[in-house]
């Protein structure tokens, strides 16, 4: 089945929405200025501090890049011949042997991001040193040169000049205006352009008036935007670079207004502009957005309703031009960019920024504006109503989400608007979420093109349990459906029972909780646990997954120090082995604790392990613990990774002191750390899962073949591979117990094959030494698929056999001591497995044979009156016989000597059985003495 | 640490508490009007089938797990008893409450465990009220051939027939024989570290004024023995060095010499070294018995502990620290010495868990376990008083067949086969002969635990919890990991065990007052140990210590002497010490009591 929509995404979105509604943007007050402006920022600033990126604009607006040298009919070399100056700045030079080997420097803006498209008035400031004329008869240092519009600072001969298109200071027709002469020094230059006013230049703080050529007037429509050229440094740039120059430059800065003399002087001194510096200039002193700002449009494209998301509301905002208030009481307009919608005290605000760069005046106000929106309250949205069936056909869990959605009919919901007017809306279900096998379809309620709410319907989905949807069964599943048996394991493997309060005394146990609506409630005095002899924790050595849902019931202060909703326990008060989830007294956060540094506080204290749930009181949390020894120990909570750590090889929770428990911990058979709250849907799988698989479990309440993405074992080989290719490490004989034999066989593995055709080696558990009917000996083992640490549909243990050489060893044949009133002889002193030993049993005169036994097994005489025994097992052969007085002697009770070789009356003999002949004999003798002594006492 | 370890710790603590509570409770009841009445057995009766017998003991519920899977050891036990076996269990904290309820409801199980004569009120009551059988009435000289091993075993305790005035000349339970199993643990690696910087220590202690004066002979003279402290003087010097000279080499002042615990008899070895066994009746030169609670030896031991605490050479939490915390202090590298049970593997496992040792061989190398140091008269060893820990009673009034099953089981468990069974397990399942040479060396077939330790058999086959029923010799641990050390220590500690001349002798006044008087002793000593105003005023001088410790460590401050005299006066008068002493000596002098002495192995 396809993965349905990830629940985690929904949760995250909801959480964000809650944060916004709670005032996450409340700090942005409506219709107010920015915080106090302390410096008027430039719109571009080139500091040349990064030698790898000299074209970087520190303001992030107009980065420049290297140009290439112009050559006739092609593209010349990249002009990147600049080197950094300590403290910021770039030094550039020209090596011009010929046009093909130019090594100049040229940084240029792009026509697609041309600063002059965004401004009217502006100021350009820089510090410049010129090292000569450069590559030709004249050279370009900074500006927009060689076109019909623009301006440029150039060098010719020993002069550095400013040329401005459209003025007498023609750039093409020299002479322009001299700014300074070439020398070894940096010169601070400020150029102020005010269309409809003047171009003013200050050099080293002094107004430049060279031959009265400056200041010079420029027309109101004057612009530096040139169709051919862009702003460049080091060379003129019109697609390629020409007139490369030599020199150095620092602190190139653009402002979106034209400085006056005071402002220029302040900048020249301080290197920045403050509101005080522009006091004498016209400045921007206010911004506002009113209904008129939207022109002929309404503020929003559609009516807004409170159920709409902020993003939806923002998307409905129309364009607006804010009113810009100037210090000279005049106004201008500037465009608004809407950036967010927020809610404060029940009022929704559209928030935006105003681009004032083209206004041409220094902005001492700021750029933020807000506009109060009209948002109508939705009075209600009805449940979805279907005209017929909810679905067009059967939904099956092997369908994709899209396939399921296609089968769900549209429905009608009634939206109640302000004033109790209603409007029916047809809704189409667009997503399905699963939660522990309960599937819910969701549809957005769209009114006037905007989503005003969401409705849902629970849909029935048929479990197919075939193919990819075949369920991988857990080893234990606690569903809490049987109120009479709260610890019932639906898998029938590990039923949970009551837990002793102390001393392992189940005569006085804790309670077992109560079940309500399929959920287990633990009162703080309830625990359920596995028995120590059948503890699921003892059979998970190769990895496992524990899924559970829990919710804490308020404060836990009235309980003992720690409260454990679920866990496998710990082995000692100072644990060396542990795996539990726990909440500290008076706290709400769920922690996980595990030994060997897997989950502790960093100082081996596993009680204060990492927090995986911050506050477990508000809802049922879905927690998945996934352990794969040798790899990872992961905890997923509500579909997200909450904790991960490396898990050592061989890590496990097997310990005779520990038992898996719900509602507390169970150690030494006693309960501790009781929990108060709800528990549901506990499952334990004998393999680890990924986050995606955990989510799949959470969605469906089960795991399926398809969830494993090919990581499922489909077959296990039967041919063992032995450690170091040696089968045995000791001599095998036919007198060994299985335990002895398997100790003498080396560890071995067999290959298991995954569905995705990868393989893995699994350990063989050797079980016994056996001889086949063909006389050959085999060491026999199994690989039990119930504990291999990987998912599999295999349910039968794979038998593994290896032929081995076994030495024959003789068993001694002997007659038991104490045989009375007859004799026994054997035909051989020693015998081998399978041999037949023949016994001759001869009673003394007056006696007859009662029983003949070999190693406790009663023999029957053959036709020849002899007894035979075929050697089996590993023990020596001891034959014993009892004789009774021959019936012709009168059949007395007991023998004349006071012993009792058989036939003594009394139930004691019968109750003890033939296998305890020697002991029974002793017992009967003892009873006789007891009786005798008691009789004496009575006397 | 396995469950048994922890639980037996709890057992030890709770026994003391039970004893304390039992005395005043019992004092309110009838005082055995028929102590002298001869034993009168009930009428015999029979039953056709004995399905099972139940044995009640604390903390051994795992035995039933073995029954449920019919483990190899369990099957052998059933074969011996001729019937199924069930364990009934509870925590020690509630054991005697449960037992009392069973008595009241007349539902005693077939067999149950008690302390026996060391809890005289309960033992006396069970006898007086006819609730248990006299074992020796059924296992005696006349039928010793039927119960040869049980008979022989009980012979060791025949003194109980006469030394217990209420015993009607019988033994009423089967004692579980026990001997002292505690040793001194020492961080051997720390000793080596100290010896590696002996020059520095000699200068610091003022033995020489500079390192240039140190000769090899001097180094040899002052080196700390890697065999541990042989006498009290070396013990003090080593504890001091463990505290002052950074034995773990971590450049921090975070170690101390000796750690003890709330269970005060864990310092009994010190009393033994001072020629005054812990809470025991000991004859003076004139043959008169005195209780060592008031002896000068106890005062000297108290004074030394006080001195070491005052100087920081010993843990200050004496009286608070649990046995687990004590072990942790040692295993985690805070303390250099402790006196503890011979749980070498437990300590080693703890050190490995705390990353103080990296492996079993490494732990072996770092831990020295040895006899405690001797006093000036060469006395050393552990405390015993009696040669048993607890014992099993058999309920009175059962059918002949049921009684027989109980006795059969006990006989088997005291036979070589039974001891072998609970010690080593079943051949081929739990052990085998090395190289299949029968009668040669045994080797375990039990799997080691996760840390690599082969633990006691009961953790492989829970039916081996039946070892609670009987005595297992020191070699029972031979097949465990570190078995050589365990066996050697168990044998050595048993050898040095101190036992009363007249074990289990309780006069009427002792039954009434002894526990209360001992409580007073415990509380007083604990207060004295931590009272800095009582600290002895002698000073350690490294240059003269080899000789003058015998004088210094045998002296106390005037304040201590005064306080001790006050305590003795109170003990003898207010806590009936004089009356108990008088009665005890009268009983000894009566000639009716059997002097036991050293028990044969």
Interface residues (C-beta under 8 A of the other chain):
Chain A: X502 X503 X504 X505 X532 X533 X571 X572 X573 X574 X576 X577 X604 X650 X652 X654 X656 X657 X668 X669 X670 X731 X733 X735 X736 X737 X739 X740 X743 X809 X874 X906 X907 X908 X911 X912 X913 X915 X916 X919 X920 X922 X923 X925 X926 X927 X929 X930 X931 X932 X933 X934 X937
Chain B: X1 X2 X3 X6 X7 X39 X40 X41 X44 X46 X47 X48 X49 X50 X58 X59 X61 X62 X65 X68 X69 X79 X80 X82 X83 X89 X90 X91 X92 X93 X94 X95 X98 X137 X138 X140 X142 X143 X145 X146 X147 X324 X328 X349 X350 X353 X354 X400 X401 X403 X404 X407 X408 X411 X412 X427 X428 X429 X430 X432 X436 X445 X450 X459
